[in-house]
Amino acid sequence: MRPMLPTLQHEIPTKGDWYYEVKYDGFRGILSVHSQEEMSLQSRNGKELLSIFPELEEQIKTLLSEFKLPLPFVLDGEIVLLRSSYSSEFAELQTRGRMRNREKIKRAATLRPVKFLAFDLLQWEKNTYDQMAYYKRKGKLRELFSLIQFPLEPSPSHPAVIQMVPHFTDHQLLWDLVQKEEGEGMVAKGKQSKWEEGKRSTNWIKCKNWKKCKCFITSFDEKNDYFHIGVYDKEQIISVGSFHFGLSPEDKQTLKPLIKKNSSMKKHSRYYIDPSITVEIYYLHVYDGQLREPHFHQFLFSTSHESCTLEQFLIDDASIPKEVEITHPEKELFRKVSLTKLDYIRYLRKMSVIILPFLMRRPLTCIRFPHGVFGESFYQKNTPDYAPPFVETYQEESIDFTLCHNLETLLWLGNQLALEFHVPFQKINDAYVNEIVFDLDPPNRDQFPLAVKAAVIMKELFDQLNLQSFVKTSGNKGLQVYIPIPTGYTWDDTSLFTEFIAHFLVSNYPDDFTIERLKKNRKGRLYVDYVQHGEGKTIIAPYSIRGNEDALVATPLWWHEVNDDLHPGHFTIDVVLKRFQQFGCPFSQFETIKEFQLFDKVVHFLKEQSSPKKKGGPQA
């Protein structure tokens, strides 16, 4: 079965009866399920994909064993690696798609499962729906997903690998969400349209979320008809890729002879030209320094080639909201490592989809470094009077805390050189504790293995208690172990637990761990800081950079990484960006796991042990 295809346009249609969906960057697939033994996932070109993405087949078989689901059903959708609810990682999906080794495929499927995002229902039982109006098909799709209890909207944190793509009626609302999360684009679908097999139809209109840059032509390759482009990094020319599409036949007929006539050198089939022809290019993303899907947009006759700089290219690529002004992007922030304010802003922008959820509804304490880490720094709790209107605040004990609820606020804080984000363990307007965190603080980085030892012991203990735990680096010299808990637990409840765990470590490993707060009395042992988990206390937020000379990041880890090879100095912003792109976030299921945590049994046991009838308190 060949899929129906959308027509690409630069403007999304708004007049008439249209519904709107997110356009995800992935592999198109038609999923057909007839029985436990008979199912297929066909690509756009008719290739079978289930062997490449076995996590999909595994979940379908689990579904069929748990539900008496009427069969068959046929879904049209997209295979993706979600980075957020409105965007996906195509380059990493390509890597998955090229795998043929079964062991490598199995490992990749376990580490980061793909999602099949279904946006259309073509058959369910004996009923075929391809000739039914789009909005009715969408209703039947929702009915099916509600029946099998699969997500009705995409979520990277939900464990289900089959999820539904909902429709929107407000195109601007959806477009804003796609832009904020740097998604590929959106698709407009005619409300009454039918599903037309194998046809590229104007009943489906796709519009891509193009970025744009200005650069100059460096050469023309007559062998493949590609024009190569670049920008200046100081006096050096840096390649940013090449383009082929977008030029009209007339422009090509004019441009090719012009480049050949004025070329400075010819090597094989390429004519090289000194920077002089400035152009504006549309593209989707930058990957390994090269533009993805570059399209010529226009010549910039009034723009000098000297203005096509790498700095401007990087600013444009960051897609910074117009409400946020970035000042002095060239400012160096660290001496030991090369990191400018622009590098930091770009890091926040690229990671915003995962940073913001951890800051949501938490009063921020920031550490600002207005002159870089080699200048003076200060704590900031009160939101400055000059904060722009998009910055939300929360008043507590006469302090107007900043709430980082949107991309604009995050980038504004970045421009203010708030390098460290510290958050409490309790959200605003919530009477209960959100999570438990243990801060494992060794004397120095050379003794970081003590933090690894403590974390591994704690993980084994928490597993025995049926509590799922998470771990991250502190961004300095230690580790921090998290336990998300269901709502309803007080500070008294959690302090019973943290004190019990701390005493367990110290009593069983007295030569390695201590709860002594005075550094001079720790005698080279790791400090188990359970007191830090308390009302009014804060901890460094996941993915926050630290104001140390190495510019390290407080980085979420997978538990299999916590071993003798782990070193905190490894986690710079470049490494963290690459990790997120390749593997996603180890904390992605942090919120969703709460309702499954069996914390009540643990608290009940500790309360019984600490009651007056029990002498000596809880036994480690």
C-alpha positions as CSV (number, residue, x, y, z in Angstrom):
1,M,0.0,0.0,0.0
2,R,1.5,3.3,-1.1
3,P,0.9,6.2,1.2
4,M,-1.0,9.5,0.4
5,L,1.5,12.4,0.3
6,P,1.2,16.1,1.1
7,T,2.0,18.9,-1.2
8,L,4.8,21.3,0.0
9,Q,3.9,25.0,0.1
10,H,5.5,28.0,1.8
11,E,2.2,29.2,3.4
12,I,-0.2,27.1,5.4
13,P,-3.8,27.4,4.2
14,T,-6.1,29.1,6.6
15,K,-9.3,29.7,4.6
16,G,-11.7,26.9,4.4
17,D,-12.3,23.7,6.4
18,W,-8.8,22.6,7.5
19,Y,-7.5,20.7,10.5
20,Y,-3.8,20.9,11.4
21,E,-1.2,18.3,12.6
22,V,2.5,18.4,13.5
23,K,4.8,17.3,10.7
24,Y,7.4,15.0,12.4
25,D,10.8,14.3,10.9
26,G,10.9,10.6,10.5
27,F,10.2,7.5,8.4
28,R,6.7,7.2,6.9
29,G,5.1,3.8,7.7
30,I,1.9,1.9,7.3
31,L,1.3,-0.5,10.2
32,S,-0.9,-3.5,9.5
33,V,-1.9,-5.8,12.3
34,H,-3.9,-9.0,11.5
35,S,-2.8,-11.3,14.3
36,Q,0.1,-12.1,16.7
37,E,1.8,-13.8,13.8
38,E,0.7,-11.6,10.9
39,M,1.8,-7.9,11.0
40,S,3.8,-5.6,8.9
41,L,5.3,-2.1,8.9
42,Q,5.8,-0.9,5.3
43,S,7.9,2.1,4.4
44,R,7.0,4.6,1.8
45,N,8.9,2.5,-0.8
46,G,7.3,-0.8,0.3
47,K,10.1,-2.1,2.4
48,E,9.4,-4.1,5.6
49,L,10.6,-2.2,8.7
50,L,9.6,-4.3,11.7
51,S,12.9,-6.1,11.8
52,I,14.7,-2.8,12.1
53,F,12.3,-1.5,14.8
54,P,11.5,-4.7,16.9
55,E,10.3,-2.6,19.8
56,L,7.1,-1.9,17.8
57,E,6.4,-5.5,17.1
58,E,7.1,-6.4,20.8
59,Q,4.6,-3.8,22.1
60,I,1.9,-4.9,19.6
61,K,2.2,-8.5,20.7
62,T,2.0,-7.4,24.3
63,L,-1.1,-5.4,23.4
64,L,-2.8,-8.3,21.7
65,S,-2.1,-10.6,24.6
66,E,-3.6,-8.2,27.1
67,F,-6.6,-7.0,25.1
68,K,-9.2,-8.9,23.1
69,L,-8.9,-6.3,20.4
70,P,-11.0,-6.6,17.2
71,L,-8.7,-7.2,14.3
72,P,-7.3,-6.3,11.8
73,F,-6.4,-2.6,12.0
74,V,-4.2,-0.5,9.7
75,L,-2.6,2.7,10.8
76,D,-0.8,5.4,8.7
77,G,1.9,7.2,10.6
78,E,5.5,8.2,11.2
79,I,8.3,6.3,12.9
80,V,10.3,8.9,14.9
81,L,12.7,9.4,17.8
82,L,10.9,12.1,19.8
83,R,13.0,14.8,21.4
84,S,9.8,16.6,22.5
85,S,6.1,16.5,22.0
86,Y,6.4,18.6,18.8
87,S,9.9,17.7,17.4
88,S,12.0,14.6,16.6
89,E,15.7,13.7,15.9
90,F,16.0,12.6,12.2
91,A,19.7,12.1,12.0
92,E,19.7,9.6,14.9
93,L,16.7,7.8,13.3
94,Q,18.7,7.5,10.1
95,T,21.4,5.8,12.1
96,R,18.8,3.3,13.4
97,G,17.5,2.8,10.0
98,R,20.9,1.7,8.6
99,M,21.5,-0.9,11.3
100,R,21.4,-4.5,10.2
101,N,23.2,-6.3,13.1
102,R,20.5,-7.9,15.3
103,E,22.4,-7.3,18.6
104,K,23.0,-3.6,17.8
105,I,19.3,-3.2,16.8
106,K,18.2,-4.9,20.0
107,R,20.5,-2.7,22.1
108,A,19.4,0.5,20.4
109,A,15.7,-0.4,20.8
110,T,16.3,-0.9,24.5
111,L,18.3,2.3,25.1
112,R,16.0,4.6,23.1
113,P,12.9,3.0,21.6
114,V,11.3,4.7,18.6
115,K,7.7,5.9,18.6
116,F,5.1,5.1,15.9
117,L,3.0,8.2,15.7
118,A,-0.3,7.3,14.1
119,F,-2.2,10.1,12.4
120,D,-4.7,8.1,10.3
121,L,-6.8,5.0,10.5
122,L,-7.4,3.1,7.3
123,Q,-9.0,-0.1,8.5
124,W,-10.5,-1.6,11.7
125,E,-12.1,-5.0,11.6
126,K,-14.0,-5.3,8.4
127,N,-14.5,-1.6,8.0
128,T,-12.2,0.4,5.7
129,Y,-12.1,4.1,6.2
130,D,-10.0,5.5,3.4
131,Q,-13.1,6.9,1.7
132,M,-14.4,8.4,4.9
133,A,-14.0,12.1,5.6
134,Y,-10.7,13.0,7.4
135,Y,-12.4,14.3,10.5
136,K,-14.5,11.1,10.9
137,R,-11.3,8.9,10.4
138,K,-9.7,11.0,13.1
139,G,-12.6,10.3,15.4
140,K,-12.4,6.5,14.8
141,L,-8.6,6.7,15.4
142,R,-9.2,8.3,18.8
143,E,-11.8,5.7,19.6
144,L,-9.3,2.9,18.9
145,F,-6.5,4.5,20.9
146,S,-8.9,5.1,23.8
147,L,-9.9,1.5,23.7
148,I,-6.3,0.2,23.9
149,Q,-5.3,2.9,26.4
150,F,-2.5,4.3,24.3
151,P,-1.5,8.0,24.4
152,L,-3.8,10.4,22.6
153,E,-0.9,12.8,21.9
154,P,2.9,12.3,21.4
155,S,5.0,12.2,24.5
156,P,8.7,11.2,24.8
157,S,8.2,10.4,28.4
158,H,5.3,7.9,28.0
159,P,6.6,4.4,27.7
160,A,4.1,3.4,25.0
161,V,5.9,3.2,21.6
162,I,2.6,3.6,19.7
163,Q,1.0,7.0,20.1
164,M,-1.6,9.2,18.4
165,V,-1.1,12.5,16.6
166,P,-4.0,14.8,17.5
167,H,-5.4,17.5,15.3
168,F,-5.7,21.3,16.0
169,T,-8.2,23.7,14.7
170,D,-6.1,26.8,15.6
171,H,-3.2,26.8,13.1
172,Q,-1.3,29.7,14.9
173,L,-1.4,27.9,18.2
174,L,0.2,24.8,16.7
175,W,2.7,26.8,14.6
176,D,3.9,28.6,17.7
177,L,4.4,25.3,19.5
178,V,6.3,23.8,16.6
179,Q,8.6,26.9,16.4
180,K,9.2,26.9,20.1
181,E,10.4,23.3,20.0
182,E,12.1,23.5,16.6
183,G,9.9,21.0,15.0
184,E,9.9,20.1,11.3
185,G,6.6,21.8,10.5
186,M,2.9,21.2,10.2
187,V,0.4,19.7,7.8
188,A,-3.0,21.1,6.9
189,K,-5.6,18.5,6.1
190,G,-9.0,19.1,4.5
191,K,-11.7,18.3,6.9
192,Q,-13.7,16.4,4.3
193,S,-10.7,14.9,2.5
194,K,-10.5,11.2,1.7
195,W,-7.3,9.1,2.0
196,E,-5.9,8.9,-1.6
197,E,-3.5,5.9,-2.0
198,G,-0.2,6.7,-3.7
199,K,-1.2,10.3,-4.6
200,R,0.5,13.6,-3.7
201,S,-2.6,15.6,-3.0
202,T,-3.4,19.3,-2.4
203,N,-5.9,18.1,0.2
204,W,-2.9,17.7,2.5
205,I,-0.6,20.7,2.5
206,K,2.7,20.6,4.4
207,C,4.6,23.7,5.5
208,K,8.1,23.4,6.9
209,N,9.5,25.3,9.8
210,W,12.4,26.8,7.8
211,K,15.3,28.5,9.4
212,K,17.2,31.0,7.3
213,C,20.7,32.2,7.0
214,K,22.7,34.6,4.9
215,C,26.0,33.3,3.3
216,F,28.0,33.6,0.1
217,I,28.6,31.2,-2.8
218,T,32.1,29.7,-2.7
219,S,32.0,27.3,-5.7
220,F,29.8,25.6,-8.3
221,D,30.1,21.9,-9.2
222,E,28.9,21.4,-12.8
223,K,29.0,17.6,-12.3
224,N,26.0,17.6,-9.9
225,D,24.7,21.2,-10.3
226,Y,25.3,22.1,-6.6
227,F,26.3,25.5,-5.4
228,H,28.6,25.5,-2.3
229,I,28.2,28.2,0.4
230,G,30.1,29.5,3.3
231,V,30.5,32.2,6.0
232,Y,33.5,34.0,7.6
233,D,35.0,32.9,10.9
234,K,37.1,36.0,11.3
235,E,39.2,35.9,8.1
236,Q,38.7,32.2,7.4
237,I,35.9,30.8,5.2
238,I,33.9,28.1,6.8
239,S,31.7,25.8,4.7
240,V,28.1,25.4,5.8
241,G,27.0,23.1,3.0
242,S,25.6,23.3,-0.5
243,F,22.3,23.8,-2.2
244,H,20.6,22.6,-5.4
245,F,16.9,23.4,-5.0
246,G,15.1,26.7,-5.1
247,L,16.8,28.5,-8.0
248,S,14.7,29.1,-11.0
249,P,15.9,27.9,-14.4
250,E,16.5,31.6,-15.4
251,D,18.6,32.3,-12.3
252,K,20.7,29.2,-12.9
253,Q,21.3,30.2,-16.5
254,T,22.6,33.6,-15.3
255,L,24.5,32.3,-12.2
256,K,26.5,29.4,-13.7
257,P,28.3,31.4,-16.5
258,L,28.9,34.3,-14.0
259,I,30.7,31.9,-11.6
260,K,32.7,30.2,-14.4
261,K,33.8,33.6,-15.8
262,N,34.9,35.0,-12.5
263,S,36.3,31.8,-11.0
264,S,39.6,32.0,-9.2
265,M,40.3,28.3,-9.7
266,K,38.9,25.1,-11.2
267,K,39.5,21.7,-9.5
268,H,38.0,18.7,-11.2
269,S,34.4,19.7,-11.9
270,R,34.2,22.6,-9.3
271,Y,34.7,26.3,-10.2
272,Y,35.8,28.3,-7.1
273,I,34.9,32.0,-6.7
274,D,36.0,34.6,-4.2
275,P,33.2,35.7,-1.9
276,S,31.0,38.2,-3.7
277,I,27.5,36.6,-4.3
278,T,25.4,36.8,-1.2
279,V,22.3,34.6,-0.8
280,E,19.6,33.8,1.7
281,I,19.1,30.1,2.3
282,Y,16.2,28.2,3.9
283,Y,17.1,25.0,5.8
284,L,15.7,22.8,8.5
285,H,18.7,22.2,10.9
286,V,22.4,22.2,11.1
287,Y,24.0,18.8,11.5
288,D,27.7,18.3,11.8
289,G,28.2,21.9,10.7
290,Q,26.2,21.4,7.4
291,L,22.7,22.6,6.5
292,R,20.0,20.0,6.2
293,E,17.6,20.4,3.3
294,P,19.0,23.7,2.1
295,H,16.8,25.7,-0.4
296,F,17.8,28.9,-2.2
297,H,15.4,31.7,-1.2
298,Q,16.8,34.9,-2.7
299,F,19.8,36.9,-3.7
300,L,20.9,39.5,-1.2
301,F,22.2,42.2,-3.5
302,S,22.4,44.9,-0.9
303,T,24.1,42.7,1.7
304,S,27.9,42.6,1.7
305,H,29.7,39.3,1.9
306,E,31.7,40.7,4.9
307,S,28.5,40.6,7.0
308,C,28.0,36.9,6.5
309,T,29.8,35.8,9.6
310,L,29.8,32.6,11.6
311,E,28.6,34.5,14.7
312,Q,25.5,35.9,12.8
313,F,24.9,32.4,11.3
314,L,24.9,30.9,14.8
315,I,22.6,33.6,16.2
316,D,20.1,33.1,13.3
317,D,20.3,29.3,13.7
318,A,19.3,29.6,17.4
319,S,15.9,30.9,16.3
320,I,15.7,33.3,19.3
321,P,12.2,34.7,19.9
322,K,12.0,38.3,18.8
323,E,11.0,39.4,22.4
324,V,14.5,38.5,23.6
325,E,17.5,40.7,23.0
326,I,21.0,39.1,23.1
327,T,23.7,41.5,24.0
328,H,27.5,41.0,23.7
329,P,27.2,37.5,22.3
330,E,31.0,37.4,21.9
331,K,31.7,37.8,25.6
332,E,34.0,35.1,26.9
333,L,32.7,33.4,30.0
334,F,35.5,31.0,31.1
335,R,39.3,31.1,30.9
336,K,40.1,27.4,31.0
337,V,37.6,26.5,28.2
338,S,36.5,28.5,25.2
339,L,32.8,29.4,25.8
340,T,31.1,32.6,24.8
341,K,27.8,34.0,25.8
342,L,26.4,33.0,22.4
343,D,27.6,29.4,23.0
344,Y,25.7,29.4,26.3
345,I,22.6,30.9,24.8
346,R,22.6,28.3,22.0
347,Y,23.0,25.5,24.6
348,L,19.9,26.8,26.4
349,R,18.0,27.1,23.2
350,K,18.8,23.6,22.0
351,M,18.1,22.0,25.4
352,S,15.1,24.2,26.2
353,V,12.6,21.3,25.5
354,I,14.1,19.3,28.4
355,I,15.4,22.1,30.7
356,L,12.0,23.9,31.0
357,P,10.0,20.9,32.3
358,F,12.5,20.6,35.3
359,L,12.1,24.3,36.1
360,M,8.3,24.5,35.7
361,R,6.4,25.7,38.8
362,R,9.6,26.0,40.8
363,P,10.8,29.3,42.3
364,L,14.2,29.9,40.9
365,T,17.4,30.9,42.7
366,C,20.0,31.9,40.2
367,I,23.7,32.5,40.4
368,R,24.6,35.2,38.0
369,F,28.1,35.8,36.6
370,P,27.7,39.2,34.7
371,H,31.4,39.3,33.8
372,G,32.0,35.5,33.4
373,V,33.3,33.1,36.0
374,F,36.5,35.1,36.5
375,G,34.4,38.1,37.8
376,E,32.2,38.5,40.8
377,S,29.0,36.4,41.1
378,F,25.9,36.8,43.2
379,Y,22.8,34.9,44.1
380,Q,19.5,36.2,42.7
381,K,16.1,35.3,44.2
382,N,14.2,38.5,43.6
383,T,13.1,39.1,40.0
384,P,14.7,42.5,38.9
385,D,12.3,45.4,38.3
386,Y,13.5,45.6,34.7
387,A,12.3,42.0,33.9
388,P,10.2,42.0,30.7
389,P,6.5,41.3,30.8
390,F,6.8,37.6,29.7
391,V,8.7,36.8,33.0
392,E,6.2,35.3,35.5
393,T,6.9,35.6,39.2
394,Y,5.8,34.0,42.5
395,Q,5.8,35.8,45.8
396,E,6.9,34.0,48.9
397,E,8.0,35.6,52.2
398,S,8.3,39.0,50.5
399,I,10.5,37.6,47.7
400,D,9.3,37.8,44.1
401,F,10.9,34.6,42.7
402,T,11.3,34.1,39.0
403,L,9.3,31.3,37.4
404,C,10.9,30.0,34.2
405,H,7.8,28.9,32.4
406,N,8.7,29.7,28.8
407,L,11.5,29.8,26.3
408,E,11.7,33.6,26.4
409,T,12.3,33.7,30.1
410,L,15.0,31.0,29.9
411,L,16.9,32.9,27.2
412,W,16.4,36.2,29.0
413,L,18.0,34.6,32.1
414,G,20.8,33.3,29.8
415,N,21.4,36.8,28.5
416,Q,21.6,38.0,32.1
417,L,24.3,35.4,32.5
418,A,22.4,33.4,35.1
419,L,24.6,30.3,34.7
420,E,23.3,28.3,37.6
421,F,19.7,27.4,38.2
422,H,18.8,26.1,41.7
423,V,15.4,24.7,42.4
424,P,13.5,23.6,45.5
425,F,12.0,20.1,46.0
426,Q,8.5,21.5,46.1
427,K,6.4,23.2,43.4
428,I,4.4,26.3,43.9
429,N,0.9,26.0,45.3
430,D,1.7,22.4,46.3
431,A,1.6,21.4,50.0
432,Y,3.6,18.2,49.4
433,V,7.1,17.2,48.4
434,N,7.8,16.5,44.8
435,E,10.9,14.3,45.0
436,I,13.6,13.0,47.3
437,V,17.2,13.9,46.4
438,F,20.5,12.7,48.0
439,D,23.6,14.8,47.4
440,L,26.7,12.6,47.5
441,D,29.6,15.0,48.0
442,P,33.2,13.5,48.0
443,P,36.1,15.6,49.3
444,N,37.4,16.3,45.8
445,R,37.2,15.0,42.2
446,D,40.0,12.5,42.7
447,Q,37.7,10.8,45.2
448,F,34.7,10.7,42.9
449,P,34.7,6.9,43.0
450,L,33.3,7.2,46.5
451,A,30.2,8.9,45.0
452,V,29.9,6.1,42.4
453,K,30.2,3.5,45.2
454,A,27.5,5.2,47.3
455,A,25.2,5.6,44.3
456,V,25.5,2.0,43.3
457,I,24.7,0.8,46.9
458,M,21.7,3.1,47.1
459,K,20.4,1.9,43.7
460,E,20.6,-1.7,44.9
461,L,18.7,-0.8,48.1
462,F,16.1,1.2,46.3
463,D,15.5,-1.7,43.8
464,Q,14.9,-4.0,46.8
465,L,12.3,-1.4,48.0
466,N,10.7,-1.4,44.6
467,L,11.5,2.3,44.2
468,Q,12.7,3.6,40.8
469,S,15.6,6.0,41.2
470,F,17.5,8.4,38.9
471,V,21.0,9.8,39.0
472,K,22.8,12.8,37.8
473,T,26.2,14.5,38.2
474,S,26.3,17.6,40.3
475,G,28.3,19.4,37.7
476,N,31.2,19.6,40.0
477,K,32.7,16.6,42.0
478,G,29.7,14.5,43.1
479,L,26.5,12.7,42.2
480,Q,22.9,13.3,43.1
481,V,20.4,10.5,43.4
482,Y,16.7,11.2,42.8
483,I,13.5,9.4,43.8
484,P,10.3,10.7,42.3
485,I,7.4,10.2,44.8
486,P,3.6,10.3,44.5
487,T,1.8,13.4,45.7
488,G,0.7,13.5,49.4
489,Y,4.0,13.1,51.3
490,T,5.2,15.7,53.8
491,W,8.6,16.8,54.8
492,D,8.3,14.7,58.0
493,D,7.6,11.7,55.8
494,T,10.6,12.2,53.5
495,S,13.0,13.2,56.3
496,L,12.3,9.8,57.9
497,F,13.4,8.1,54.7
498,T,16.5,10.3,53.9
499,E,17.8,10.0,57.5
500,F,17.3,6.2,57.4
501,I,19.2,5.8,54.1
502,A,22.0,8.1,55.3
503,H,22.5,6.1,58.5
504,F,22.3,2.9,56.5
505,L,25.3,4.0,54.4
506,V,27.3,5.3,57.4
507,S,26.7,2.4,59.7
508,N,27.6,-0.2,57.0
509,Y,30.5,1.7,55.4
510,P,31.9,3.9,58.2
511,D,35.3,4.3,56.5
512,D,33.8,5.6,53.2
513,F,30.8,7.7,54.2
514,T,29.9,10.3,56.8
515,I,27.0,12.6,57.8
516,E,29.4,15.0,59.5
517,R,28.6,18.5,58.3
518,L,32.0,20.1,59.3
519,K,34.5,19.4,56.5
520,K,37.4,19.2,58.9
521,N,35.8,16.3,60.7
522,R,35.0,14.2,57.6
523,K,38.6,12.8,57.3
524,G,38.5,12.1,53.6
525,R,35.1,10.4,53.6
526,L,32.1,11.2,51.3
527,Y,29.5,13.4,52.9
528,V,26.0,12.0,52.5
529,D,24.0,15.3,52.6
530,Y,20.5,14.2,53.5
531,V,19.9,17.5,55.4
532,Q,20.0,19.4,52.1
533,H,16.7,17.8,51.2
534,G,14.4,20.0,53.3
535,E,11.9,22.7,53.1
536,G,13.3,25.9,51.6
537,K,16.5,24.2,50.4
538,T,17.5,24.0,46.8
539,I,19.6,21.9,44.5
540,I,21.2,22.5,41.1
541,A,18.6,21.8,38.3
542,P,19.2,19.1,35.7
543,Y,21.2,20.4,32.7
544,S,22.2,23.6,34.5
545,I,25.8,24.6,33.8
546,R,28.0,25.3,36.8
547,G,30.1,28.3,37.5
548,N,33.4,26.3,37.9
549,E,36.4,26.7,35.7
550,D,35.6,23.6,33.6
551,A,32.1,24.8,32.7
552,L,30.6,21.4,33.6
553,V,26.9,20.5,33.4
554,A,24.7,18.9,36.0
555,T,24.0,15.9,33.8
556,P,21.3,13.2,34.1
557,L,22.9,9.7,33.6
558,W,21.7,6.2,32.9
559,W,22.4,3.9,35.7
560,H,24.6,1.6,33.6
561,E,27.0,4.6,33.2
562,V,27.6,4.7,36.9
563,N,30.7,2.6,37.1
564,D,34.5,2.9,37.6
565,D,34.8,4.6,34.2
566,L,32.6,7.5,35.1
567,H,34.2,10.9,35.6
568,P,32.4,14.2,36.2
569,G,34.8,16.2,34.2
570,H,33.6,14.6,31.0
571,F,30.2,16.4,30.9
572,T,30.7,19.7,29.0
573,I,27.9,21.4,27.0
574,D,29.1,19.9,23.8
575,V,29.0,16.4,25.2
576,V,25.6,17.0,26.8
577,L,24.1,18.3,23.6
578,K,25.4,15.3,21.7
579,R,24.1,12.9,24.4
580,F,20.6,14.4,24.2
581,Q,20.6,14.2,20.5
582,Q,21.7,10.6,20.4
583,F,20.0,9.1,23.4
584,G,17.4,11.4,24.7
585,C,17.0,12.2,28.4
586,P,17.6,9.6,31.2
587,F,15.1,11.6,33.3
588,S,12.4,11.6,30.6
589,Q,10.0,9.4,32.6
590,F,10.7,11.2,35.9
591,E,7.1,12.6,36.3
592,T,5.2,9.7,34.8
593,I,6.9,7.1,37.1
594,K,5.6,8.8,40.3
595,E,2.2,7.1,40.3
596,F,3.9,3.6,40.2
597,Q,6.3,4.2,43.1
598,L,5.5,2.0,46.2
599,F,6.6,4.7,48.6
600,D,3.7,4.3,51.0
601,K,4.9,0.9,52.2
602,V,8.3,2.3,53.0
603,V,6.9,5.3,54.9
604,H,4.5,3.1,56.8
605,F,7.3,0.8,57.9
606,L,9.6,3.7,59.0
607,K,6.8,5.3,61.0
608,E,6.1,2.1,62.8
609,Q,9.8,1.7,63.5
610,S,10.1,5.3,64.9
611,S,7.0,5.1,67.0
612,P,7.4,5.5,70.8
613,K,6.7,1.8,71.2
614,K,9.8,0.9,69.2
615,K,12.9,1.8,71.1
616,G,16.0,2.9,69.3
617,G,14.2,4.1,66.1
618,P,14.5,2.6,62.6
619,Q,17.2,0.0,62.3
620,A,19.6,0.5,59.4
